[in-house]
Amino acid sequence: MFRLPQRSAATLTVAGAVVLVLTACGGQSSTSDSSTSAAAGEELSGEIVIDGSSTVEPLSSAAATLYRDEQPGVNVTVATSGTGGGFKRFCAGETDISDASRPIKDEEAAICAEAGIEYTEIVIANDGLSVVVNPENDWLECITTEQLATIWSPDSEGTVTSWSDVDPSFPDEPLALYGAGTDSGTFDYFTDAINGEEGAIRADYTPSEDDNLTVQGVAGSTGAMGFFGLSYAEENAESVKLLSVDSGAGCITPTAATVQDGTYTPLGRPLFIYVDNAKYKDSAALRDFVDFYLTNEETIAAEALFINLTPEQRTTAQDELASLVG
C-alpha cells in the first residue's frame, strides 16, 4: 500500500525564477480575522483554506504543520483538487491560497477578474517532472522526447500499444500508461512540453489527480510508464524506476543540479502559490501564515523535498506582500 510520502530532504529549484504580482480587476471582503496586524506574541485564530496542485501540496502541508506550533488557534486546511480545480475554487472566493504547478491561464484570470478577486502570484519552489517505469523494465534507462511523444501523442491511441511499437529493439511488452488528470497543472505542463499543446494526449491512459495512484499503477505492471513530480519518484524509488530524458543534448537525469542549471529540459518547472490580496490585507491570520511560509521557506522546502528560494526571490516575494498592506 502506498501512502503520501513524508518529505525530509531538499530536491529542486530553478535559478533565476521570478516572483510576480498579477492582479485582476476589483476586490472582495474577507470573512476571516479582520485585524490589520499581528503583534509579536499575539495569539491568532481563524480558518485558512488552501486547495490546488497535488505537487505543491507537500509544501503547503509542511508550512501548515510548522505553523501550527506557532499559532495553534489557526486552522489551516490543505486540499488537492489539482491546479485547475484549485483555481476554480480560488476565483469563486472559496479559498485563501491556491497551490499551482503552472501559472494561471488567461481564462482563469478572467474569471477571477469578473468575480473581483485580485491576487499575488509567488514562485515558492521549483520542481522537475519525472518519467518513471516499472522497476522490472530492463530495456530502458533513458528515453528521448521523441519517444515520449510517440508514446503519449493523441495519434498513438490504438496504434502504439506495445513497447516494440515505440522502438523495434524494445520487447513486445504491452504499454500501461498512468499520469496526471486534466485538472492538474502537471497534465498541462507535460502535454505542452512533450506533445506541443496543452491537453493533447491519448485518451487510453489512466489519469488521476492523486500521484500515489500513479505510483501504484506503474509499480503493478512490467510495461507501465507514468509521469509526476520528481519528489514522488524519489520517495518511491523502490516502487518505480526513474528515467533520464534526452531532449537532444544527451541523457539527463533529473536532479537538483540539472534542474538548477537548466539542463533537464523540457521538464523543469517553477511551482507557485496564489494569495488572495484582499484577504491577505484584512486577515491577520492569513497574513501571518503567508509571511511565516516565506520566512521559513528553506525549512519548509527541505521538509517537502524541494530546494529553497534564492535570497533575491525571497526578498522580492516579501516586498510584494508588504506592498499589499503598505
HELIX and SHEET records of a PDB file:
HELIX    1   1 GLU A   57  GLU A   70  1                                  14    
HELIX    2   2 GLY A   82  CYS A   91  1                                  10    
HELIX    3   3 ASP A  106  ALA A  115  1                                  10    
HELIX    4   4 THR A  145  TRP A  152  1                                   8    
HELIX    5   5 PRO A  154  SER A  156  5                                   3    
HELIX    6   6 TRP A  163  VAL A  166  1                                   4    
HELIX    7   7 GLY A  185  ASN A  195  1                                  11    
HELIX    8   8 ASP A  211  ALA A  219  1                                   9    
HELIX    9   9 LEU A  230  GLU A  235  1                                   6    
HELIX   10  10 ALA A  256  GLN A  260  1                                   5    
HELIX   11  11 ASN A  277  ASP A  282  1                                   6    
HELIX   12  12 ALA A  284  THR A  295  1                                  12    
HELIX   13  13 GLU A  297  GLU A  303  1                                   7    
HELIX   14  14 PRO A  311  SER A  323  1                                  13    
SHEET    1   A 8 VAL A  74  VAL A  78  0                                        
SHEET    2   A 8 GLY A  46  GLY A  52  1                                        
SHEET    3   A 8 ILE A  97  ALA A 100  1                                        
SHEET    4   A 8 GLY A 268  ASP A 276 -1                                        
SHEET    5   A 8 TYR A 119  VAL A 133 -1                                        
SHEET    6   A 8 ALA A 224  GLY A 229 -1                                        
SHEET    7   A 8 ALA A 176  ALA A 180  1                                        
SHEET    8   A 8 THR A 206  SER A 208  1                                        
SHEET    1   B 6 VAL A  74  VAL A  78  0                                        
SHEET    2   B 6 GLY A  46  GLY A  52  1                                        
SHEET    3   B 6 ILE A  97  ALA A 100  1                                        
SHEET    4   B 6 GLY A 268  ASP A 276 -1                                        
SHEET    5   B 6 TYR A 119  VAL A 133 -1                                        
SHEET    6   B 6 LYS A 241  LEU A 242 -1                                        
SHEET    1   C 3 CYS A 142  THR A 144  0                                        
SHEET    2   C 3 SER A 244  ASP A 246  1                                        
SHEET    3   C 3 CYS A 251  ILE A 252 -1                                        
END                                                                             
